[in-house]
Amino acid sequence: MAGFIGKERHSIDEKGRLMIPVKFRRKFGLVASIADDGFVAESREALYIIKTPDCSLELYEPFIWNGMRRGISALSDFNPDERLLKTLMYESLEIVELDRQGRIALSREFLEYAGITRDVVIIGADTKMIIWEPERLSALLRESADRFVLLAGRYF
């Protein structure tokens, strides 16, 4: 099954909420669980959002993040580099829930980190969604255009 593919522009509302594009929401959705009383309860999935070193934000579904979490958890607390990596990862991570309108609330810390004030570009990158402030993404693409052929040749 194909993952998240495509690019869309959206805006953050006055409460810091971001609408997840419908084509991406179709890839995940309601999770059913059986309550103690036997009734089926549905709740929206939580998504994991992390600040990245390039000042974008990445969103992961729980089953993808759980794979990453296992790798992080396997790092040793007694190895200074591995402990530092754990700290850096978890300091940059939050859980956000999808509301009934398909929005997630982004914290002020995350918005400021990514330089987002209003508009965003959401890129579907297979197992994750990458959220960019449009001007930062444009600058990255301009600055990196000549590297595409070199990188593609190296990795493909």
Helices and strands as residue ranges (DSSP letters): E 4-11, E 17-19, H 22-25, E 30-34, E 40-44, E 46-51, E 57-60, H 62-73, H 80-91, E 93-97, E 103-105, H 108-114, E 119-126, E 129-132, H 134-144, G 145-147, H 148-155
